[in-house]
Amino acid sequence: MTVKYVCRHCAAPLGEIDNPQVNELQLGFHFLTPEERSDIITYSQNGDVLVKLTCEYCRKALDEHPELNMVASPLQ
Ligand SMILES: [Zn+2]
């Protein structure tokens, strides 16, 4: 499967793992609570996995302006 990492705030691509051998244990998904999993992991219909993270740019913005976290797309 292909695992794609994108920023949840600005949708910037952060990386991609294209490896049919990779599994959720290797990705560390089992460390997440069910709530976190459903929040950050999206399974697309073609079998790919979309992992929503926060890129460095957005993390910095959120650190400086925590109130932005309440807004869906603070940088648009
Ligand atoms: Zn971002």
PDB file of the backbone (N, CA, C, O) and the ligand in Angstrom, with CONECT records:
HET     ZN  A 101       1
ATOM      1  N   MET A   1       0.840  -1.195   0.000  1.00  0.00           N
ATOM      2  CA  MET A   1       0.000   0.000   0.000  1.00  0.00           C
ATOM      3  C   MET A   1       0.875   1.245   0.000  1.00  0.00           C
ATOM      4  O   MET A   1       2.052   1.194   0.356  1.00  0.00           O
ATOM      5  N   THR A   2       0.296   2.333  -0.395  1.00  0.00           N
ATOM      6  CA  THR A   2       1.010   3.598  -0.381  1.00  0.00           C
ATOM      7  C   THR A   2       0.503   4.430   0.790  1.00  0.00           C
ATOM      8  O   THR A   2      -0.701   4.614   0.968  1.00  0.00           O
ATOM      9  N   VAL A   3       1.428   4.918   1.568  1.00  0.00           N
ATOM     10  CA  VAL A   3       1.081   5.777   2.687  1.00  0.00           C
ATOM     11  C   VAL A   3       1.532   7.183   2.351  1.00  0.00           C
ATOM     12  O   VAL A   3       2.714   7.426   2.108  1.00  0.00           O
ATOM     13  N   LYS A   4       0.592   8.103   2.337  1.00  0.00           N
ATOM     14  CA  LYS A   4       0.915   9.483   1.999  1.00  0.00           C
ATOM     15  C   LYS A   4       0.721  10.367   3.218  1.00  0.00           C
ATOM     16  O   LYS A   4      -0.303  10.306   3.899  1.00  0.00           O
ATOM     17  N   TYR A   5       1.719  11.183   3.475  1.00  0.00           N
ATOM     18  CA  TYR A   5       1.651  12.124   4.582  1.00  0.00           C
ATOM     19  C   TYR A   5       1.393  13.523   4.026  1.00  0.00           C
ATOM     20  O   TYR A   5       2.121  14.003   3.157  1.00  0.00           O
ATOM     21  N   VAL A   6       0.364  14.158   4.530  1.00  0.00           N
ATOM     22  CA  VAL A   6       0.081  15.527   4.107  1.00  0.00           C
ATOM     23  C   VAL A   6      -0.161  16.396   5.338  1.00  0.00           C
ATOM     24  O   VAL A   6      -0.514  15.901   6.408  1.00  0.00           O
ATOM     25  N   CYS A   7       0.036  17.691   5.166  1.00  0.00           N
ATOM     26  CA  CYS A   7      -0.266  18.618   6.252  1.00  0.00           C
ATOM     27  C   CYS A   7      -1.770  18.807   6.330  1.00  0.00           C
ATOM     28  O   CYS A   7      -2.423  19.068   5.320  1.00  0.00           O
ATOM     29  N   ARG A   8      -2.317  18.675   7.531  1.00  0.00           N
ATOM     30  CA  ARG A   8      -3.762  18.798   7.700  1.00  0.00           C
ATOM     31  C   ARG A   8      -4.230  20.237   7.553  1.00  0.00           C
ATOM     32  O   ARG A   8      -5.418  20.489   7.354  1.00  0.00           O
ATOM     33  N   HIS A   9      -3.304  21.179   7.650  1.00  0.00           N
ATOM     34  CA  HIS A   9      -3.700  22.576   7.616  1.00  0.00           C
ATOM     35  C   HIS A   9      -3.548  23.194   6.224  1.00  0.00           C
ATOM     36  O   HIS A   9      -4.439  23.907   5.761  1.00  0.00           O
ATOM     37  N   CYS A  10      -2.417  22.922   5.554  1.00  0.00           N
ATOM     38  CA  CYS A  10      -2.190  23.558   4.266  1.00  0.00           C
ATOM     39  C   CYS A  10      -2.143  22.529   3.136  1.00  0.00           C
ATOM     40  O   CYS A  10      -1.963  22.891   1.973  1.00  0.00           O
ATOM     41  N   ALA A  11      -2.306  21.242   3.479  1.00  0.00           N
ATOM     42  CA  ALA A  11      -2.366  20.167   2.484  1.00  0.00           C
ATOM     43  C   ALA A  11      -1.054  19.966   1.742  1.00  0.00           C
ATOM     44  O   ALA A  11      -1.033  19.340   0.682  1.00  0.00           O
ATOM     45  N   ALA A  12       0.039  20.489   2.285  1.00  0.00           N
ATOM     46  CA  ALA A  12       1.341  20.273   1.656  1.00  0.00           C
ATOM     47  C   ALA A  12       1.738  18.808   1.795  1.00  0.00           C
ATOM     48  O   ALA A  12       1.585  18.225   2.868  1.00  0.00           O
ATOM     49  N   PRO A  13       2.247  18.207   0.718  1.00  0.00           N
ATOM     50  CA  PRO A  13       2.719  16.826   0.821  1.00  0.00           C
ATOM     51  C   PRO A  13       3.979  16.756   1.664  1.00  0.00           C
ATOM     52  O   PRO A  13       4.930  17.501   1.428  1.00  0.00           O
ATOM     53  N   LEU A  14       3.994  15.863   2.648  1.00  0.00           N
ATOM     54  CA  LEU A  14       5.125  15.776   3.573  1.00  0.00           C
ATOM     55  C   LEU A  14       5.953  14.527   3.346  1.00  0.00           C
ATOM     56  O   LEU A  14       7.043  14.395   3.902  1.00  0.00           O
ATOM     57  N   GLY A  15       5.456  13.623   2.548  1.00  0.00           N
ATOM     58  CA  GLY A  15       6.227  12.411   2.316  1.00  0.00           C
ATOM     59  C   GLY A  15       5.324  11.291   1.864  1.00  0.00           C
ATOM     60  O   GLY A  15       4.099  11.399   1.908  1.00  0.00           O
ATOM     61  N   GLU A  16       5.948  10.215   1.430  1.00  0.00           N
ATOM     62  CA  GLU A  16       5.186   9.107   0.894  1.00  0.00           C
ATOM     63  C   GLU A  16       5.970   7.821   1.081  1.00  0.00           C
ATOM     64  O   GLU A  16       7.177   7.775   0.842  1.00  0.00           O
ATOM     65  N   ILE A  17       5.285   6.797   1.504  1.00  0.00           N
ATOM     66  CA  ILE A  17       5.903   5.476   1.615  1.00  0.00           C
ATOM     67  C   ILE A  17       5.163   4.557   0.652  1.00  0.00           C
ATOM     68  O   ILE A  17       3.970   4.300   0.812  1.00  0.00           O
ATOM     69  N   ASP A  18       5.881   4.072  -0.338  1.00  0.00           N
ATOM     70  CA  ASP A  18       5.256   3.173  -1.306  1.00  0.00           C
ATOM     71  C   ASP A  18       5.896   1.807  -1.148  1.00  0.00           C
ATOM     72  O   ASP A  18       6.903   1.501  -1.787  1.00  0.00           O
ATOM     73  N   ASN A  19       5.311   1.001  -0.304  1.00  0.00           N
ATOM     74  CA  ASN A  19       5.926  -0.287   0.028  1.00  0.00           C
ATOM     75  C   ASN A  19       4.828  -1.290   0.340  1.00  0.00           C
ATOM     76  O   ASN A  19       4.128  -1.149   1.342  1.00  0.00           O
ATOM     77  N   PRO A  20       4.670  -2.291  -0.496  1.00  0.00           N
ATOM     78  CA  PRO A  20       3.599  -3.265  -0.272  1.00  0.00           C
ATOM     79  C   PRO A  20       3.795  -4.065   1.002  1.00  0.00           C
ATOM     80  O   PRO A  20       2.860  -4.704   1.486  1.00  0.00           O
ATOM     81  N   GLN A  21       5.023  -4.036   1.557  1.00  0.00           N
ATOM     82  CA  GLN A  21       5.298  -4.823   2.755  1.00  0.00           C
ATOM     83  C   GLN A  21       4.984  -4.061   4.036  1.00  0.00           C
ATOM     84  O   GLN A  21       4.912  -4.644   5.117  1.00  0.00           O
ATOM     85  N   VAL A  22       4.801  -2.773   3.903  1.00  0.00           N
ATOM     86  CA  VAL A  22       4.638  -1.968   5.112  1.00  0.00           C
ATOM     87  C   VAL A  22       3.293  -2.286   5.769  1.00  0.00           C
ATOM     88  O   VAL A  22       2.297  -2.525   5.086  1.00  0.00           O
ATOM     89  N   ASN A  23       3.281  -2.285   7.072  1.00  0.00           N
ATOM     90  CA  ASN A  23       2.018  -2.524   7.763  1.00  0.00           C
ATOM     91  C   ASN A  23       1.854  -1.518   8.899  1.00  0.00           C
ATOM     92  O   ASN A  23       2.755  -0.728   9.182  1.00  0.00           O
ATOM     93  N   GLU A  24       0.701  -1.561   9.536  1.00  0.00           N
ATOM     94  CA  GLU A  24       0.376  -0.536  10.526  1.00  0.00           C
ATOM     95  C   GLU A  24       1.295  -0.594  11.738  1.00  0.00           C
ATOM     96  O   GLU A  24       1.545   0.423  12.385  1.00  0.00           O
ATOM     97  N   LEU A  25       1.798  -1.792  12.042  1.00  0.00           N
ATOM     98  CA  LEU A  25       2.711  -1.895  13.174  1.00  0.00           C
ATOM     99  C   LEU A  25       3.986  -1.125  12.895  1.00  0.00           C
ATOM    100  O   LEU A  25       4.491  -0.410  13.761  1.00  0.00           O
ATOM    101  N   GLN A  26       4.514  -1.271  11.670  1.00  0.00           N
ATOM    102  CA  GLN A  26       5.748  -0.575  11.314  1.00  0.00           C
ATOM    103  C   GLN A  26       5.549   0.936  11.297  1.00  0.00           C
ATOM    104  O   GLN A  26       6.468   1.699  11.593  1.00  0.00           O
ATOM    105  N   LEU A  27       4.349   1.353  10.950  1.00  0.00           N
ATOM    106  CA  LEU A  27       4.075   2.781  10.879  1.00  0.00           C
ATOM    107  C   LEU A  27       3.804   3.379  12.252  1.00  0.00           C
ATOM    108  O   LEU A  27       3.789   4.600  12.413  1.00  0.00           O
ATOM    109  N   GLY A  28       3.591   2.519  13.239  1.00  0.00           N
ATOM    110  CA  GLY A  28       3.356   3.018  14.588  1.00  0.00           C
ATOM    111  C   GLY A  28       1.913   3.404  14.854  1.00  0.00           C
ATOM    112  O   GLY A  28       1.615   4.039  15.865  1.00  0.00           O
ATOM    113  N   PHE A  29       1.013   3.024  13.951  1.00  0.00           N
ATOM    114  CA  PHE A  29      -0.384   3.412  14.132  1.00  0.00           C
ATOM    115  C   PHE A  29      -0.993   2.808  15.397  1.00  0.00           C
ATOM    116  O   PHE A  29      -1.945   3.347  15.961  1.00  0.00           O
ATOM    117  N   HIS A  30      -0.430   1.680  15.829  1.00  0.00           N
ATOM    118  CA  HIS A  30      -1.015   1.010  16.987  1.00  0.00           C
ATOM    119  C   HIS A  30      -0.774   1.781  18.280  1.00  0.00           C
ATOM    120  O   HIS A  30      -1.368   1.472  19.313  1.00  0.00           O
ATOM    121  N   PHE A  31       0.102   2.787  18.220  1.00  0.00           N
ATOM    122  CA  PHE A  31       0.306   3.614  19.406  1.00  0.00           C
ATOM    123  C   PHE A  31      -0.806   4.639  19.575  1.00  0.00           C
ATOM    124  O   PHE A  31      -0.955   5.242  20.638  1.00  0.00           O
ATOM    125  N   LEU A  32      -1.577   4.828  18.526  1.00  0.00           N
ATOM    126  CA  LEU A  32      -2.610   5.855  18.558  1.00  0.00           C
ATOM    127  C   LEU A  32      -3.883   5.330  19.209  1.00  0.00           C
ATOM    128  O   LEU A  32      -4.189   4.139  19.146  1.00  0.00           O
ATOM    129  N   THR A  33      -4.614   6.242  19.833  1.00  0.00           N
ATOM    130  CA  THR A  33      -5.938   5.878  20.337  1.00  0.00           C
ATOM    131  C   THR A  33      -6.887   5.806  19.142  1.00  0.00           C
ATOM    132  O   THR A  33      -6.597   6.368  18.086  1.00  0.00           O
ATOM    133  N   PRO A  34      -8.020   5.118  19.303  1.00  0.00           N
ATOM    134  CA  PRO A  34      -8.995   5.054  18.203  1.00  0.00           C
ATOM    135  C   PRO A  34      -9.420   6.436  17.722  1.00  0.00           C
ATOM    136  O   PRO A  34      -9.654   6.643  16.532  1.00  0.00           O
ATOM    137  N   GLU A  35      -9.517   7.380  18.660  1.00  0.00           N
ATOM    138  CA  GLU A  35      -9.903   8.737  18.276  1.00  0.00           C
ATOM    139  C   GLU A  35      -8.821   9.371  17.409  1.00  0.00           C
ATOM    140  O   GLU A  35      -9.113  10.006  16.396  1.00  0.00           O
ATOM    141  N   GLU A  36      -7.561   9.188  17.823  1.00  0.00           N
ATOM    142  CA  GLU A  36      -6.464   9.759  17.049  1.00  0.00           C
ATOM    143  C   GLU A  36      -6.384   9.115  15.672  1.00  0.00           C
ATOM    144  O   GLU A  36      -6.149   9.790  14.669  1.00  0.00           O
ATOM    145  N   ARG A  37      -6.579   7.820  15.638  1.00  0.00           N
ATOM    146  CA  ARG A  37      -6.519   7.127  14.348  1.00  0.00           C
ATOM    147  C   ARG A  37      -7.558   7.675  13.379  1.00  0.00           C
ATOM    148  O   ARG A  37      -7.252   7.979  12.226  1.00  0.00           O
ATOM    149  N   SER A  38      -8.785   7.795  13.861  1.00  0.00           N
ATOM    150  CA  SER A  38      -9.841   8.263  12.955  1.00  0.00           C
ATOM    151  C   SER A  38      -9.634   9.726  12.608  1.00  0.00           C
ATOM    152  O   SER A  38     -10.141  10.211  11.597  1.00  0.00           O
ATOM    153  N   ASP A  39      -8.876  10.435  13.461  1.00  0.00           N
ATOM    154  CA  ASP A  39      -8.643  11.845  13.209  1.00  0.00           C
ATOM    155  C   ASP A  39      -7.550  12.054  12.161  1.00  0.00           C
ATOM    156  O   ASP A  39      -7.678  12.923  11.299  1.00  0.00           O
ATOM    157  N   ILE A  40      -6.492  11.274  12.229  1.00  0.00           N
ATOM    158  CA  ILE A  40      -5.351  11.569  11.357  1.00  0.00           C
ATOM    159  C   ILE A  40      -5.186  10.587  10.207  1.00  0.00           C
ATOM    160  O   ILE A  40      -4.472  10.877   9.247  1.00  0.00           O
ATOM    161  N   ILE A  41      -5.833   9.431  10.288  1.00  0.00           N
ATOM    162  CA  ILE A  41      -5.641   8.433   9.240  1.00  0.00           C
ATOM    163  C   ILE A  41      -6.897   8.297   8.400  1.00  0.00           C
ATOM    164  O   ILE A  41      -7.993   8.088   8.920  1.00  0.00           O
ATOM    165  N   THR A  42      -6.717   8.419   7.086  1.00  0.00           N
ATOM    166  CA  THR A  42      -7.833   8.245   6.174  1.00  0.00           C
ATOM    167  C   THR A  42      -7.488   7.117   5.211  1.00  0.00           C
ATOM    168  O   THR A  42      -6.426   7.126   4.588  1.00  0.00           O
ATOM    169  N   TYR A  43      -8.382   6.156   5.091  1.00  0.00           N
ATOM    170  CA  TYR A  43      -8.172   5.068   4.139  1.00  0.00           C
ATOM    171  C   TYR A  43      -8.954   5.386   2.875  1.00  0.00           C
ATOM    172  O   TYR A  43     -10.179   5.498   2.901  1.00  0.00           O
ATOM    173  N   SER A  44      -8.231   5.530   1.764  1.00  0.00           N
ATOM    174  CA  SER A  44      -8.919   5.836   0.516  1.00  0.00           C
ATOM    175  C   SER A  44      -9.391   4.549  -0.149  1.00  0.00           C
ATOM    176  O   SER A  44      -8.966   3.451   0.211  1.00  0.00           O
ATOM    177  N   GLN A  45     -10.270   4.708  -1.114  1.00  0.00           N
ATOM    178  CA  GLN A  45     -10.922   3.549  -1.711  1.00  0.00           C
ATOM    179  C   GLN A  45      -9.960   2.675  -2.494  1.00  0.00           C
ATOM    180  O   GLN A  45     -10.217   1.483  -2.661  1.00  0.00           O
ATOM    181  N   ASN A  46      -8.861   3.233  -2.977  1.00  0.00           N
ATOM    182  CA  ASN A  46      -7.908   2.426  -3.748  1.00  0.00           C
ATOM    183  C   ASN A  46      -6.887   1.735  -2.852  1.00  0.00           C
ATOM    184  O   ASN A  46      -5.929   1.140  -3.345  1.00  0.00           O
ATOM    185  N   GLY A  47      -7.087   1.813  -1.535  1.00  0.00           N
ATOM    186  CA  GLY A  47      -6.203   1.105  -0.618  1.00  0.00           C
ATOM    187  C   GLY A  47      -5.079   1.945  -0.070  1.00  0.00           C
ATOM    188  O   GLY A  47      -4.337   1.496   0.804  1.00  0.00           O
ATOM    189  N   ASP A  48      -4.941   3.161  -0.568  1.00  0.00           N
ATOM    190  CA  ASP A  48      -3.908   4.032  -0.037  1.00  0.00           C
ATOM    191  C   ASP A  48      -4.307   4.541   1.346  1.00  0.00           C
ATOM    192  O   ASP A  48      -5.481   4.551   1.717  1.00  0.00           O
ATOM    193  N   VAL A  49      -3.302   4.958   2.083  1.00  0.00           N
ATOM    194  CA  VAL A  49      -3.545   5.502   3.409  1.00  0.00           C
ATOM    195  C   VAL A  49      -3.056   6.939   3.433  1.00  0.00           C
ATOM    196  O   VAL A  49      -1.927   7.233   3.039  1.00  0.00           O
ATOM    197  N   LEU A  50      -3.913   7.821   3.896  1.00  0.00           N
ATOM    198  CA  LEU A  50      -3.573   9.231   3.986  1.00  0.00           C
ATOM    199  C   LEU A  50      -3.393   9.575   5.458  1.00  0.00           C
ATOM    200  O   LEU A  50      -4.308   9.398   6.261  1.00  0.00           O
ATOM    201  N   VAL A  51      -2.214  10.064   5.804  1.00  0.00           N
ATOM    202  CA  VAL A  51      -1.924  10.424   7.186  1.00  0.00           C
ATOM    203  C   VAL A  51      -1.797  11.938   7.275  1.00  0.00           C
ATOM    204  O   VAL A  51      -0.944  12.544   6.626  1.00  0.00           O
ATOM    205  N   LYS A  52      -2.648  12.529   8.080  1.00  0.00           N
ATOM    206  CA  LYS A  52      -2.662  13.991   8.181  1.00  0.00           C
ATOM    207  C   LYS A  52      -1.839  14.436   9.369  1.00  0.00           C
ATOM    208  O   LYS A  52      -2.154  14.133  10.520  1.00  0.00           O
ATOM    209  N   LEU A  53      -0.787  15.156   9.068  1.00  0.00           N
ATOM    210  CA  LEU A  53       0.090  15.682  10.103  1.00  0.00           C
ATOM    211  C   LEU A  53       0.096  17.204  10.022  1.00  0.00           C
ATOM    212  O   LEU A  53      -0.699  17.811   9.304  1.00  0.00           O
ATOM    213  N   THR A  54       1.001  17.794  10.768  1.00  0.00           N
ATOM    214  CA  THR A  54       1.168  19.243  10.695  1.00  0.00           C
ATOM    215  C   THR A  54       2.585  19.528  10.239  1.00  0.00           C
ATOM    216  O   THR A  54       3.545  19.085  10.869  1.00  0.00           O
ATOM    217  N   CYS A  55       2.722  20.269   9.139  1.00  0.00           N
ATOM    218  CA  CYS A  55       4.052  20.538   8.614  1.00  0.00           C
ATOM    219  C   CYS A  55       4.769  21.549   9.509  1.00  0.00           C
ATOM    220  O   CYS A  55       4.159  22.181  10.371  1.00  0.00           O
ATOM    221  N   GLU A  56       6.066  21.684   9.285  1.00  0.00           N
ATOM    222  CA  GLU A  56       6.867  22.569  10.117  1.00  0.00           C
ATOM    223  C   GLU A  56       6.356  24.000  10.082  1.00  0.00           C
ATOM    224  O   GLU A  56       6.313  24.695  11.097  1.00  0.00           O
ATOM    225  N   TYR A  57       5.971  24.416   8.888  1.00  0.00           N
ATOM    226  CA  TYR A  57       5.506  25.796   8.721  1.00  0.00           C
ATOM    227  C   TYR A  57       4.245  26.042   9.543  1.00  0.00           C
ATOM    228  O   TYR A  57       4.136  27.043  10.251  1.00  0.00           O
ATOM    229  N   CYS A  58       3.294  25.111   9.439  1.00  0.00           N
ATOM    230  CA  CYS A  58       2.041  25.286  10.172  1.00  0.00           C
ATOM    231  C   CYS A  58       2.250  25.097  11.676  1.00  0.00           C
ATOM    232  O   CYS A  58       1.608  25.768  12.484  1.00  0.00           O
ATOM    233  N   ARG A  59       3.149  24.180  12.049  1.00  0.00           N
ATOM    234  CA  ARG A  59       3.408  23.981  13.469  1.00  0.00           C
ATOM    235  C   ARG A  59       3.963  25.260  14.083  1.00  0.00           C
ATOM    236  O   ARG A  59       3.601  25.644  15.195  1.00  0.00           O
ATOM    237  N   LYS A  60       4.845  25.907  13.337  1.00  0.00           N
ATOM    238  CA  LYS A  60       5.421  27.152  13.818  1.00  0.00           C
ATOM    239  C   LYS A  60       4.334  28.215  13.970  1.00  0.00           C
ATOM    240  O   LYS A  60       4.291  28.940  14.964  1.00  0.00           O
ATOM    241  N   ALA A  61       3.468  28.295  12.979  1.00  0.00           N
ATOM    242  CA  ALA A  61       2.386  29.266  13.031  1.00  0.00           C
ATOM    243  C   ALA A  61       1.469  28.987  14.211  1.00  0.00           C
ATOM    244  O   ALA A  61       1.004  29.912  14.877  1.00  0.00           O
ATOM    245  N   LEU A  62       1.210  27.706  14.468  1.00  0.00           N
ATOM    246  CA  LEU A  62       0.323  27.348  15.574  1.00  0.00           C
ATOM    247  C   LEU A  62       0.984  27.615  16.918  1.00  0.00           C
ATOM    248  O   LEU A  62       0.320  27.988  17.886  1.00  0.00           O
ATOM    249  N   ASP A  63       2.317  27.419  16.967  1.00  0.00           N
ATOM    250  CA  ASP A  63       3.025  27.713  18.202  1.00  0.00           C
ATOM    251  C   ASP A  63       2.929  29.192  18.531  1.00  0.00           C
ATOM    252  O   ASP A  63       2.771  29.583  19.688  1.00  0.00           O
ATOM    253  N   GLU A  64       3.029  30.001  17.490  1.00  0.00           N
ATOM    254  CA  GLU A  64       3.012  31.444  17.705  1.00  0.00           C
ATOM    255  C   GLU A  64       1.590  31.968  17.876  1.00  0.00           C
ATOM    256  O   GLU A  64       1.361  32.976  18.545  1.00  0.00           O
ATOM    257  N   HIS A  65       0.638  31.265  17.260  1.00  0.00           N
ATOM    258  CA  HIS A  65      -0.762  31.706  17.321  1.00  0.00           C
ATOM    259  C   HIS A  65      -1.652  30.496  17.606  1.00  0.00           C
ATOM    260  O   HIS A  65      -2.314  29.988  16.701  1.00  0.00           O
ATOM    261  N   PRO A  66      -1.671  30.036  18.852  1.00  0.00           N
ATOM    262  CA  PRO A  66      -2.429  28.818  19.199  1.00  0.00           C
ATOM    263  C   PRO A  66      -3.903  28.927  18.834  1.00  0.00           C
ATOM    264  O   PRO A  66      -4.556  27.912  18.592  1.00  0.00           O
ATOM    265  N   GLU A  67      -4.425  30.128  18.793  1.00  0.00           N
ATOM    266  CA  GLU A  67      -5.848  30.299  18.490  1.00  0.00           C
ATOM    267  C   GLU A  67      -6.182  29.864  17.063  1.00  0.00           C
ATOM    268  O   GLU A  67      -7.339  29.592  16.743  1.00  0.00           O
ATOM    269  N   LEU A  68      -5.153  29.800  16.208  1.00  0.00           N
ATOM    270  CA  LEU A  68      -5.390  29.388  14.824  1.00  0.00           C
ATOM    271  C   LEU A  68      -5.822  27.931  14.739  1.00  0.00           C
ATOM    272  O   LEU A  68      -6.434  27.514  13.756  1.00  0.00           O
ATOM    273  N   ASN A  69      -5.501  27.162  15.769  1.00  0.00           N
ATOM    274  CA  ASN A  69      -5.837  25.749  15.750  1.00  0.00           C
ATOM    275  C   ASN A  69      -7.342  25.533  15.667  1.00  0.00           C
ATOM    276  O   ASN A  69      -7.800  24.471  15.247  1.00  0.00           O
ATOM    277  N   MET A  70      -8.102  26.533  16.065  1.00  0.00           N
ATOM    278  CA  MET A  70      -9.553  26.410  16.046  1.00  0.00           C
ATOM    279  C   MET A  70     -10.115  26.649  14.654  1.00  0.00           C
ATOM    280  O   MET A  70     -11.278  26.344  14.391  1.00  0.00           O
ATOM    281  N   VAL A  71      -9.312  27.182  13.781  1.00  0.00           N
ATOM    282  CA  VAL A  71      -9.761  27.492  12.433  1.00  0.00           C
ATOM    283  C   VAL A  71      -9.341  26.352  11.500  1.00  0.00           C
ATOM    284  O   VAL A  71      -8.225  25.841  11.593  1.00  0.00           O
ATOM    285  N   ALA A  72     -10.239  25.967  10.610  1.00  0.00           N
ATOM    286  CA  ALA A  72      -9.971  24.807   9.764  1.00  0.00           C
ATOM    287  C   ALA A  72      -8.774  25.035   8.857  1.00  0.00           C
ATOM    288  O   ALA A  72      -7.891  24.181   8.779  1.00  0.00           O
ATOM    289  N   SER A  73      -8.726  26.153   8.180  1.00  0.00           N
ATOM    290  CA  SER A  73      -7.640  26.433   7.247  1.00  0.00           C
ATOM    291  C   SER A  73      -7.071  27.811   7.512  1.00  0.00           C
ATOM    292  O   SER A  73      -7.380  28.765   6.798  1.00  0.00           O
ATOM    293  N   PRO A  74      -6.249  27.918   8.524  1.00  0.00           N
ATOM    294  CA  PRO A  74      -5.792  29.237   8.969  1.00  0.00           C
ATOM    295  C   PRO A  74      -4.918  29.955   7.957  1.00  0.00           C
ATOM    296  O   PRO A  74      -4.790  31.178   8.012  1.00  0.00           O
ATOM    297  N   LEU A  75      -4.321  29.226   7.043  1.00  0.00           N
ATOM    298  CA  LEU A  75      -3.335  29.856   6.167  1.00  0.00           C
ATOM    299  C   LEU A  75      -3.884  30.125   4.769  1.00  0.00           C
ATOM    300  O   LEU A  75      -3.126  30.462   3.860  1.00  0.00           O
ATOM    301  N   GLN A  76      -5.152  29.983   4.598  1.00  0.00           N
ATOM    302  CA  GLN A  76      -5.695  30.206   3.266  1.00  0.00           C
ATOM    303  C   GLN A  76      -6.494  31.498   3.226  1.00  0.00           C
ATOM    304  O   GLN A  76      -7.034  31.859   2.180  1.00  0.00           O
TER     305      GLN A  76
HETATM  306 ZN    ZN A 101       1.092  22.998   6.652  1.00  0.00          ZN2+
END
